[in-house]
Amino acid sequence: MKATEVLMEEHEVILRVLTTLEKALSNVPDGKLGPNFFLNAADFIKNFADGCHHAKEEGVLFVEMEASGVPVKGGPIGVMLAEHEQGRQYTRLMREAAETWQAGDTSAIETVKVNGMGYVALLRQHIQKENNILFPMADRVVSTEKQSVIWEKFEQMEREETGEGVHEKYEALAEKLEREVNT
């Protein structure tokens, strides 16, 4: 399996959570979901979308792409890095607002909505760009031998940095969020 295929499979899990988050945000504050739902969504984003997925892109794939001649500044990698950072900001602000809401200040609901929707919109177009532009570019410029090395580094990151069972934990959280929104 190519490293980019692993990342695209992870995108599918992230997209499921984006759909769930968008549905939940469209029902706030009238819906049955309270701040804990959004804290769980922020946990998924921080630890799976960013901590597992973006860490692989930034720490391995982008490094190999740059070594293969793809510029960081002024190129697609630089754009992806900037969007990762923007996503972190949306997530942090959504989480902080959900914590404020959980403490009883319902005026924070609007901040949860604005930042949650900002994140959803950003990540949907971000994933489109990666799946349709950046990953095919990586497949063209990174040699077959390097592709194997990248995949092995992904596996090593999962074992050593994120820990065993992290994927399963966050896939289960994605399913939990889906159930909460759909019941």
N, C-alpha and C positions, 0 to 999 in steps of 0.2 A: 504494500500500500504506500502511495506517495504521501509525503508530509502534508501536502496541500489537501489531500482527501481527508486526512484526520481533522484538519482545521475546518473543512466544509461540513463534516459530520457534527462537529461542535457547534457550528453556526446553526444547524437545525435545532439543537436543544435551546440555544439562545433565542432563536426566532419564536419558538413556542412560548418562552417566558415573555418576550416582547408582546405577543398577541394577548397573553393573559394579563399583563400589566396594563396594556391599553384598554382592555375591557373593564378592568377594575377602576382605572382612572376615570373612565367615562361615567361611572356610577357613583363617584364620590361627590358629595357626602351622603347622597340618598341611598346608597347601597348598604348591604349588610357588612361590608368589609371595613374593618377599622385600621388603625395605624400599624398593628402587628403584621398585617398582610404586606404592607409596604416596607416594613423593616426586614421581613423575610425576602422580599424581592431584592432589596438593596444588598442583603447578604449573598444571594445568588449572583448578582452582578459583580460585587466586589471579589468574591472568592472563586467563582467559576469563570464568568465572562472575562474578568480582568486578571485574576490571580492564576488561573490555569491557561486559558486561551490566549489572552493578549501577552502573557509572559512568554509563551512559546513563540509567538510572532516576533516580539521585540528582542528576546534573548537568543533566538536561534535563527528563524527564517530570515528576518530582515538583515541580520549580520551576514548570513551566507549570500543573500542577494547583493548586498553591498560589495562583498568580496568578489562577486561575479560581475561587477561593473554597473550595478544599478545605483545611481546616486541617491543619497538620503535627502540632502537639501535640494529643494526645487524639483523634486521628483515624487513619485507616488508613495514611497516609503515615508517621506516627510509629512505628507498629507495624512497618512494613516496614523502616524505617531501623534500628530496634533489632534486628530479625532479621538484617539484613545484618551488623551489628556482631557479633552472636553467632556467625554463620557464619564470620566472619574469625577469631574466637577459636578455634573448633573446628579450623579449618584450620591455624592457626599451631601449636596444640598437637599435632595429628596429624603435621605436618611435623617439628617438633622431636623428637618421639618416634621417628619413622622415621629421622631422622639419628642418634639415639642407638642405635637398633637396628642401623643400618648400621655403626656403630663397634664393634659386637660385644656390646652390652648387650641381651640378649633380654628382660630384664624390662620393656623399653619397649614390647613388643608389645601388652600390655594397654592402655596409654595410646593407642596407635595405634587399637586397636579401639574403645575407648570414645568417643574424639573423632570418629573416622570415622563411627561409627553415629549419634552425636549430630548430625553434620552432615547425613547422609542423611535422618534423620527431620525435622530442621528444614526443610531445603530442599524436601522433598516437600510438606509442608503449606504452606510459604511460596509455592511455585509455584501450588498450588491456590487460595490466597487471591488472588494477583495475577491469575491467569487468569480466575477466576470472580467476583471482587468489584472489585478495584482497576482493572483494565484496562477493564472495561465502564463503570465510573464515569468514568474518564478520557475514554472515547469520548463519554460524555454531556456532560461539563462543558467540555471543551476544544473550541473552535470548529474547524470544518473548516480554516480558514485557519491556525490555530495547529498543527493536526495536520501540515500540510505543512511548517511551520517546524521542528517537532520532528523529522520524518523527515530533513530537510536537515541539522539539527544532528547527528543520529546519523551520517549519512554523513560529515560534516566530522570528527567525533570519530574515526571509523575511519581516515580519511586522515591526520589530523594528530597524534592522541594515541596511538592504539594501533598505527598503522602498517599499511601495505599487507600483505595476506596473512596477517594475524593470525587471522582466522576460519578460513581454510584450514588454517593450522598447527595450531590447536587442535581442529578437526574431525578432522584426521589423528591427533592424539594420542588423541582419544576412540576412534577406530577401533582404534588400537594397543592401548589398554587393554582394549577388548572382546576382541580377538584373544587377548591374554595370558590373560585369565580363561577363555576358552572353549576353549583348547587343552590 
